[in-house]
Amino acid sequence: MKLTVEERIIAFEILPKEGDFLTLQALRELREALSLTEEEKKRFGVEIQLQDNGTMDCSWENNGEVDIPLNEMKLELIRLPLREKDGQKQLTDSMVSLYEKFVVSREEEDKKEK
């Protein structure tokens, strides 16, 4: 699935922190897939700065897309927190494109199959 720099960062941030063994293995693989390589950081002009309070600020010059290979389990690991945030009315503007790609497109596919 093609994801922008911003979408990858947001997806990384919303992933669950806990789960069973198989889920944690899939989460580790998913985090690796979503992480930006050194080459991508250079290509997209990504800068990451660690703040005094332990948080990170991230900026980029080009919000380019990269095709990230995701199986159904990894797709669902991103869908679930997006659905939860939507149900709790906690989606942010920066999550909208992810929600459209992972949740809305899935719902449209399910409707076509019926």
Protein Blocks (a to p, Z undefined) as FASTA:
>chain_A
ZZdfklmmmmmmmpcfbdcfklmmmmmmmmmmmpccfklmmmnopacdddfkopacdddf
blcdcdddddfklmmmmmmmmmmmmmnopacfklmmmmmmmmmmmmmmmmmmZZ
